[in-house]
Structure formats: structure tokens, C-alpha cells
Amino acid sequence: MKSLRLLLCALPLALTGCSTLSSVNWSAAYPWNWFGSSAGVSEQGVAGLTGATAMDASAISDALGSDYRLRSGMKTHNGDIVHYFEAMQGDKLALVINGDGGTVSRIDVLDGNIESAGGVKVGTRFSDVYDKAFGNCQAANGDESNVVECKAKDSAHISYQFSGNWQGPQGLMPPDDTLKNWTLSKIIWRR
């Protein structure tokens, strides 16, 4: 009888709390987020994002957790309209998430707090990662000038974009003496 009275007292409190449960960030309750998750770049993806993550706001938000605010946008790529998400941390752009086939296919990391293997992160100097560009890097194509893209060592999915000053012809690789002082401007994960 005592437990029935307790249940009757607790029932209204539980029912009034149910309407607010939809606004709770349930991903923060996952055990791996209890002690502060640090986002990182791995062969599988970035933070909780992988190639299996659906390209919709709720799936991406759940994978990233509460540290990021999402905004969506559209752009053209090879004549097609492409939908993408930007993950903001405060007022700074941290990640750009692109997809195809309904799932995440590319993540551009612009946040200097997100590291890949060996502590490589935005702001790392070229000479701290590579001795030379030959066999590792190529000039970035497209709209980006004074950018080289290098495959991460022992990786099939991660590459690094370094940028800096160089007055040579567009499309050609700068010499290693020039590249050594360039800094990492973007980490790219591709599915």
C-alpha cells in the first residue's frame, strides 16, 4: 500500500516531465561522452561521423554531440546542386560535411583542436609532417591557389591541405624549401 501511494505521488511529476524530454540531448548521455569527448580524425571518420552517417541534421547532430551548432547550405559542384552542413563551434566554422548517396562522403576539418594521428592539426608546419613533397603531395586543383594536398601517411581516407606564400605558376608544386614553412589549413577525410 505504501508503494502505491508513492507511485501516485510520483506519477504526476513523471508525466509533466515527459513533454520536456524531447528537447534533451540524448547523445550527451552516452557513456563515451561522460568525461568530455575530444574529437579526432581517424580512418573511420571525424568525431562520431562516419561514412555510414545519414546526411540529415539530426543524425549529424547526434554523431557530433552538443559541442557543435549545425547550419545547412547548398552549392553547385560539377553542375549539380549539393547539400552540405557546417558545424559551428561558437562563431567559428569547425567542420564542413558533404555527402552523396544519402550518407557522409567528405568532412573538411578547419578546427585546430581536432587532431589526426600523431597530433597533426590545423596550424602544423609542413616540415613537421613531411621531409619532401615528392611522392606525398600534389598541387590542389580547382579554385584554390597556393595550396598543396598531401596524403596522410599510412592512410586511405585522410589528406592534409597546406597553404602558404609562393609566387610561382599556378598548378605547379612549390619547392620543398618553400613548402617547409607552409602550415596545415585543412584536414580532409574522404569515404
C-alpha positions in Angstrom: 0.0 0.0 0.0 2.9 2.3 0.8 4.4 1.8 -2.7 1.1 2.5 -4.3 0.9 5.9 -2.5 4.5 6.7 -3.6 3.6 5.8 -7.2 0.5 8.0 -7.1 2.6 10.9 -5.9 5.4 10.4 -8.4 3.2 9.8 -11.4 2.1 13.4 -11.9 5.7 14.6 -11.7 6.9 12.0 -14.2 4.0 12.8 -16.6 4.7 16.6 -16.5 8.4 16.0 -17.2 7.6 13.9 -20.3 6.8 16.9 -22.5 10.3 18.3 -22.0 12.1 15.1 -22.7 12.0 15.7 -26.5 14.4 18.6 -26.1 17.0 16.6 -24.1 20.3 16.0 -26.0 20.4 12.2 -25.5 23.8 11.8 -27.2 25.3 13.5 -24.1 24.1 10.6 -22.0 26.2 8.1 -23.9 29.0 6.7 -21.7 31.7 7.8 -24.1 30.6 11.4 -23.7 30.6 11.4 -19.9 34.2 12.7 -19.4 34.3 15.1 -22.3 34.9 13.7 -25.8 37.7 15.0 -27.8 37.0 15.0 -31.5 39.6 13.4 -33.7 40.2 12.3 -37.3 40.6 8.6 -37.9 40.3 6.2 -40.8 36.7 5.7 -39.8 35.7 9.4 -39.8 35.8 12.5 -37.7 34.4 12.6 -34.1 31.3 10.4 -34.3 30.8 11.0 -38.1 31.5 8.1 -40.4 30.7 7.1 -44.0 27.5 5.4 -42.7 26.1 8.6 -41.0 23.0 9.8 -42.8 23.2 13.3 -44.4 20.5 14.8 -42.2 20.7 17.3 -39.4 19.6 15.0 -36.6 21.9 12.2 -37.5 24.9 14.5 -37.8 24.0 16.4 -34.7 23.7 13.2 -32.7 27.1 12.0 -34.0 28.8 15.2 -33.2 27.2 15.8 -29.8 26.4 19.1 -28.2 29.7 20.9 -28.8 28.6 22.0 -32.3 25.8 24.0 -33.8 24.8 22.9 -37.3 23.7 25.1 -40.3 22.9 23.7 -43.7 23.6 25.1 -47.2 23.6 24.3 -50.9 26.3 24.8 -53.5 26.9 23.6 -57.1 29.5 21.0 -57.8 30.1 19.8 -61.4 26.8 21.2 -62.4 24.8 19.5 -59.6 23.3 21.1 -56.6 24.9 19.6 -53.5 23.6 19.9 -49.9 26.1 20.3 -47.1 26.3 21.0 -43.4 28.6 23.3 -41.5 29.4 22.5 -37.9 30.0 25.7 -35.9 31.8 26.0 -32.6 30.8 29.3 -31.2 31.1 31.7 -34.1 33.9 29.7 -35.8 33.5 27.2 -38.6 34.9 23.9 -37.4 33.7 21.3 -40.0 32.2 21.2 -43.4 30.2 17.9 -44.0 29.4 16.8 -47.6 27.6 13.7 -48.7 26.4 11.7 -51.6 24.0 8.7 -51.8 22.4 9.9 -48.6 25.4 9.4 -46.3 28.5 11.4 -45.4 31.3 11.2 -48.0 33.7 14.1 -47.1 34.5 16.0 -44.0 36.7 19.1 -44.1 38.2 19.9 -40.7 39.1 23.5 -40.0 39.2 23.4 -36.2 42.7 23.5 -34.7 41.5 21.5 -31.7 40.7 18.4 -33.8 43.8 16.2 -34.4 44.6 13.3 -36.6 47.1 10.5 -35.8 50.4 11.8 -34.5 49.0 15.1 -33.3 48.7 16.6 -36.8 46.2 19.5 -36.7 45.4 22.8 -38.4 48.4 25.1 -38.0 51.0 22.3 -38.1 54.0 23.1 -40.3 54.7 21.1 -43.4 58.2 20.3 -42.2 56.8 18.7 -39.0 54.9 16.1 -41.1 56.9 15.6 -44.3 60.6 15.8 -45.4 59.7 16.4 -49.0 56.6 16.8 -51.2 57.7 14.2 -53.9 55.6 11.1 -53.5 53.4 12.6 -50.9 51.8 15.8 -52.3 50.3 17.4 -55.4 49.2 20.9 -56.2 45.5 21.3 -55.3 43.2 21.8 -58.2 40.2 24.0 -58.5 39.8 27.5 -57.1 42.5 27.1 -54.5 45.8 28.7 -55.3 48.9 28.3 -53.2 47.6 25.0 -51.8 49.1 21.6 -51.9 47.3 18.4 -50.8 49.2 15.6 -49.3 48.1 12.1 -48.4 48.4 11.3 -44.7 51.0 8.6 -44.0 49.5 5.1 -43.9 46.0 6.4 -44.6 43.5 5.6 -47.3 41.0 8.3 -46.2 42.9 11.2 -44.8 44.7 14.0 -46.6 46.2 17.3 -45.5 46.0 20.7 -47.3 48.9 23.0 -46.7 48.9 26.7 -47.8 51.4 29.5 -47.8 53.0 32.1 -50.0 54.6 31.3 -53.3 54.9 33.4 -56.5 55.4 30.5 -58.9 53.0 29.5 -61.7 49.6 28.2 -60.6 49.3 24.4 -60.8 52.9 23.7 -60.2 54.3 22.4 -56.9 56.4 24.8 -54.9 59.9 23.6 -54.0 60.5 21.8 -50.7 62.4 24.8 -49.3 59.2 26.9 -49.8 56.8 24.2 -48.5 58.7 23.6 -45.2 57.2 26.8 -43.8 53.7 26.3 -45.1 51.0 25.4 -42.5 48.2 23.0 -42.5 45.0 24.8 -43.3 42.6 21.8 -43.6 42.3 18.1 -42.8 40.1 16.2 -45.3 38.5 12.8 -44.6 37.0 11.1 -47.6 34.9 7.9 -47.6 
